[in-house]
Amino acid sequence: MLTLNDIAFSNKDFWTGFIATSFPTAIDEETDMSLPEIMEESNLGNAMWWKHFTKYYDGVIEESDGYIDDPETFTCNLTLAQRLKIEFHPGDTVYFINDKQIGCTGGGYCIQIFPFSNLSKYLDIEKDNRIFLLLLPLTVIDAQETERASKMISNVLKEIFEENLCNRFAQSIVSGLIAE
């Protein structure tokens, strides 16, 4: 069971893998590249580290749609009444609140379940940008929030990546989370 101490921003391999797999609709509108393609082009992190972390093996997607019985799991309290659990499978990241599944980022993704503006309340409780990034895939961004959201995301990403990459990553993430 992972805690916040296990996923420090200094663990670039974790965050590269997480970001590359957690935003299935993120795209750079100028180049029409997906976020994983952009990150691969930027030569970030160690893809083998993420595969090892998620317990990926050849055939896992075909055998079980990318789900395993004993995934790496992160848990923390969001509020006194809400316990967040995130399971990291080879083919999906699955989110739970109080053991009820609320979203996932894999093939049958279920994202955009709560407004981006609500994300700040969890930051006020935890005072930790890691919670912000972990919950970000589940948000939906209203068109009028895109500039603010892009700036906030870019600023958090600067804790992990070089500044010149953060705006591009943030804009791609925002494009994938805009309300339709």
Salt bridges, closest charged atoms under 4 A:
ASP28 OD2 - ARG168 NE 2.56
GLU41 OE1 - ARG168 NH1 3.18
ASP70 OD2 - LYS55 NZ 3.88
GLU87 OE2 - LYS85 NZ 3.64
GLU87 OE1 - HIS89 NE2 2.85
ASP99 OD1 - LYS85 NZ 3.88
ASP128 OD2 - ARG130 NH2 2.50
GLU145 OE2 - ARG148 NH1 3.88
GLU162 OE2 - LYS12 NZ 3.18
GLU163 OE2 - LYS158 NZ 3.68
